[in-house]
Amino acid sequence: MALRAYQDGDTNAEIIVHANGFDDEVWPAELFFQDSQSLQWYAKRALRIARGRILDVGAGAGSHSLILQRQGYNVEALEISPLAADVIADRGVKKVINADFFSLQTQRRYDTILFLMNGVGIAGRLANLPNLFAKCRELLAPDGQIIMDTTDFSNVYSELDLPTPTDRYVGEVLYTWEFQGQKSEPFWWLFADPDTLAAEASKAGFVPQLVAQNDDYHEFLFRMTLKD
């Protein structure tokens, strides 16, 4: 709804982010409407190494897909939200899929699968990471690659002087998002530390490569390819 409002001209549209254990945050919808100049560092790097037929998972407002499309790539934007999928199409992305990644049925195989803006988080819980990688194996071309960024939460709680959760993996956060008084259902989002992410990828038959990292914000960019 916030993306739709922004696309329709409400440049002040904001999302209130409620997360268990943290203070509320306010995110401008504009955050999701970036261009090639305003992208985060990891997104710029990720788009430079993307290739071939590309699946942009959790495309949001379609910014990454739009940039890749303008560069001549064959890119498909996958988005579970019907309203967000409409926004992506309105912005000019030619191929938009309104579906859940985990239930996506297609005969196409992709050379690159993108999970950006901590897109690995769609796994929700750590226990669901194997399912995410299994779906990637199903969708990837034999020489394909996954490109994903992640954030390490292992030190975040101590840096904010907050108690570290002991009832779950430290990178599992329960969110509720709110726009103009309407709240989403609570949903889990996964922030996988780099060692855990690499280990799970390896167990699923991938070779994880750490492409870049920003230690100030505990951010990491990975490229993963299938083992021979």
C-alpha positions as CSV (number, residue, x, y, z in Angstrom):
1,M,0.0,0.0,0.0
2,A,2.8,2.4,0.8
3,L,4.5,1.6,-2.5
4,R,1.3,2.2,-4.4
5,A,0.7,5.5,-2.6
6,Y,4.2,6.7,-3.4
7,Q,3.9,5.7,-7.1
8,D,0.6,7.6,-7.2
9,G,2.2,10.8,-6.0
10,D,2.3,10.6,-2.2
11,T,6.0,11.4,-1.8
12,N,5.6,11.5,2.0
13,A,4.3,7.9,2.3
14,E,6.0,6.2,5.2
15,I,6.0,2.7,6.7
16,I,6.1,2.2,10.5
17,V,8.3,-0.8,11.2
18,H,7.6,-2.7,14.5
19,A,10.2,-5.3,15.4
20,N,10.2,-7.5,18.5
21,G,12.9,-6.3,20.8
22,F,13.6,-3.0,19.0
23,D,12.3,0.5,19.0
24,D,9.8,1.3,16.2
25,E,11.3,2.8,13.0
26,V,9.8,4.9,10.2
27,W,10.9,4.0,6.7
28,P,10.0,6.4,3.8
29,A,8.5,4.5,0.9
30,E,11.0,6.4,-1.2
31,L,13.7,4.0,0.1
32,F,12.3,1.4,-2.3
33,F,12.4,3.7,-5.4
34,Q,16.1,4.0,-5.9
35,D,17.9,4.6,-9.1
36,S,21.4,3.5,-10.2
37,Q,23.0,6.4,-8.3
38,S,21.3,5.9,-5.0
39,L,21.6,2.1,-4.6
40,Q,23.3,0.7,-1.6
41,W,26.9,-0.4,-2.1
42,Y,26.1,-4.1,-2.1
43,A,23.3,-3.6,-4.7
44,K,25.6,-1.8,-7.0
45,R,28.2,-4.6,-6.7
46,A,25.5,-7.3,-7.1
47,L,24.1,-5.8,-10.3
48,R,27.6,-5.6,-11.8
49,I,28.0,-9.3,-11.5
50,A,24.5,-10.3,-12.5
51,R,24.3,-12.0,-15.9
52,G,22.0,-13.9,-18.3
53,R,18.4,-14.5,-17.5
54,I,17.8,-13.0,-14.1
55,L,15.1,-13.6,-11.5
56,D,14.8,-10.7,-9.0
57,V,13.2,-12.3,-5.9
58,G,11.2,-10.0,-3.6
59,A,11.5,-7.2,-6.1
60,G,9.6,-4.7,-4.0
61,A,9.1,-1.6,-6.2
62,G,11.2,-3.1,-9.0
63,S,14.2,-0.8,-8.8
64,H,16.8,-3.4,-9.3
65,S,14.8,-5.1,-12.1
66,L,14.3,-1.7,-13.8
67,I,18.0,-0.9,-13.7
68,L,18.9,-4.3,-15.1
69,Q,16.3,-4.1,-17.8
70,R,17.6,-0.7,-19.0
71,Q,21.0,-2.3,-19.2
72,G,19.6,-4.8,-21.7
73,Y,19.2,-7.9,-19.4
74,N,16.4,-10.4,-19.6
75,V,15.0,-9.9,-16.1
76,E,11.9,-11.1,-14.3
77,A,10.7,-9.4,-11.2
78,L,9.1,-11.8,-8.7
79,E,6.9,-10.2,-6.0
80,I,4.4,-11.8,-3.7
81,S,2.3,-8.6,-3.1
82,P,-0.2,-7.9,-5.8
83,L,-0.1,-4.2,-5.2
84,A,3.7,-4.1,-5.4
85,A,3.6,-6.2,-8.5
86,D,1.3,-3.6,-10.1
87,V,3.7,-0.8,-9.1
88,I,6.6,-2.7,-10.7
89,A,4.6,-3.0,-13.9
90,D,3.6,0.6,-13.8
91,R,7.2,1.6,-13.5
92,G,8.0,-0.1,-16.8
93,V,9.3,-3.6,-15.9
94,K,8.2,-5.8,-18.8
95,K,8.2,-9.2,-17.0
96,V,6.5,-9.3,-13.6
97,I,5.5,-12.4,-11.7
98,N,3.1,-12.1,-8.8
99,A,3.8,-15.3,-6.8
100,D,5.4,-16.8,-3.7
101,F,9.0,-17.8,-4.4
102,F,8.6,-21.1,-2.6
103,S,5.6,-22.1,-4.7
104,L,6.8,-20.7,-8.0
105,Q,6.2,-23.1,-10.9
106,T,8.0,-22.4,-14.2
107,Q,10.0,-24.3,-16.8
108,R,12.4,-21.5,-17.1
109,R,15.9,-21.7,-15.7
110,Y,17.8,-18.7,-14.5
111,D,21.5,-17.7,-14.9
112,T,21.2,-15.4,-11.9
113,I,18.8,-15.4,-8.9
114,L,18.9,-12.1,-6.9
115,F,18.0,-11.7,-3.3
116,L,18.7,-8.1,-2.4
117,M,17.9,-5.8,0.5
118,N,18.6,-8.7,2.7
119,G,16.4,-10.8,0.5
120,V,17.6,-14.0,2.1
121,G,15.2,-12.9,4.8
122,I,12.3,-14.4,3.0
123,A,13.3,-17.7,4.5
124,G,11.8,-16.3,7.7
125,R,13.4,-18.7,10.1
126,L,16.8,-20.4,10.0
127,A,15.2,-23.8,9.7
128,N,13.7,-22.8,6.3
129,L,17.1,-21.9,4.7
130,P,17.4,-25.5,3.2
131,N,14.1,-25.0,1.5
132,L,15.2,-21.7,0.0
133,F,18.4,-23.3,-1.4
134,A,16.4,-26.3,-2.6
135,K,14.1,-24.0,-4.6
136,C,17.1,-22.2,-6.0
137,R,18.6,-25.5,-7.2
138,E,15.3,-26.2,-9.0
139,L,15.3,-22.8,-10.7
140,L,19.0,-22.3,-11.6
141,A,20.6,-23.1,-14.9
142,P,23.5,-25.6,-14.5
143,D,26.1,-22.8,-14.5
144,G,23.8,-20.3,-12.7
145,Q,24.5,-18.2,-9.6
146,I,22.7,-16.9,-6.6
147,I,23.6,-13.3,-5.5
148,M,22.4,-12.4,-2.0
149,D,23.3,-9.9,0.8
150,T,22.8,-10.6,4.5
151,T,23.3,-8.8,7.8
152,D,25.0,-10.3,10.8
153,F,22.9,-9.6,13.9
154,S,25.2,-11.4,16.3
155,N,26.6,-8.1,17.7
156,V,23.6,-5.8,17.0
157,Y,21.9,-6.4,20.3
158,S,25.0,-5.7,22.4
159,E,25.8,-2.6,20.3
160,L,22.3,-1.3,21.0
161,D,22.5,-2.4,24.7
162,L,19.6,-4.7,24.2
163,P,19.2,-8.2,25.6
164,T,20.2,-10.9,23.1
165,P,17.3,-13.3,22.5
166,T,17.8,-16.8,23.9
167,D,14.6,-18.5,22.6
168,R,15.6,-18.4,18.9
169,Y,18.4,-17.9,16.5
170,V,19.8,-14.4,17.0
171,G,19.1,-13.4,13.4
172,E,15.4,-14.2,13.5
173,V,13.3,-11.0,13.9
174,L,9.5,-10.9,14.1
175,Y,8.1,-7.8,12.2
176,T,4.8,-6.1,11.8
177,W,4.6,-3.3,9.2
178,E,2.1,-0.5,9.4
179,F,0.9,2.1,6.8
180,Q,-1.8,4.7,7.6
181,G,-3.1,2.8,10.5
182,Q,-3.3,-0.6,8.8
183,K,-1.0,-3.3,10.0
184,S,0.4,-6.4,8.3
185,E,0.2,-9.8,9.9
186,P,3.3,-10.5,11.9
187,F,6.0,-12.2,9.9
188,W,9.5,-13.6,10.6
189,W,12.5,-12.2,8.7
190,L,15.9,-13.9,8.7
191,F,19.3,-12.1,9.1
192,A,21.8,-14.9,8.6
193,D,25.4,-14.4,9.8
194,P,27.9,-15.1,7.1
195,D,29.3,-18.3,8.6
196,T,25.9,-19.8,9.0
197,L,24.8,-18.7,5.6
198,A,27.9,-20.2,3.9
199,A,27.6,-23.4,5.9
200,E,23.9,-23.9,4.9
201,A,24.7,-23.1,1.3
202,S,27.5,-25.6,1.2
203,K,25.3,-28.3,2.7
204,A,22.7,-27.6,0.0
205,G,25.3,-28.2,-2.7
206,F,26.5,-24.7,-3.4
207,V,30.0,-23.1,-3.3
208,P,29.6,-19.8,-1.3
209,Q,31.9,-17.0,-2.2
210,L,32.1,-13.8,-0.1
211,V,32.2,-11.0,-2.7
212,A,32.3,-8.0,-0.4
213,Q,31.6,-6.8,3.1
214,N,30.9,-3.6,5.1
215,D,32.1,-4.2,8.7
216,D,30.6,-1.0,9.9
217,Y,27.1,-2.2,9.3
218,H,27.8,-6.0,9.4
219,E,26.7,-6.4,5.8
220,F,27.9,-9.1,3.5
221,L,27.4,-9.9,-0.2
222,F,27.7,-13.5,-1.4
223,R,27.8,-15.2,-4.8
224,M,26.9,-18.9,-4.8
225,T,27.3,-21.4,-7.6
226,L,26.5,-25.1,-7.8
227,K,29.1,-27.6,-6.9
228,D,30.4,-29.7,-9.8
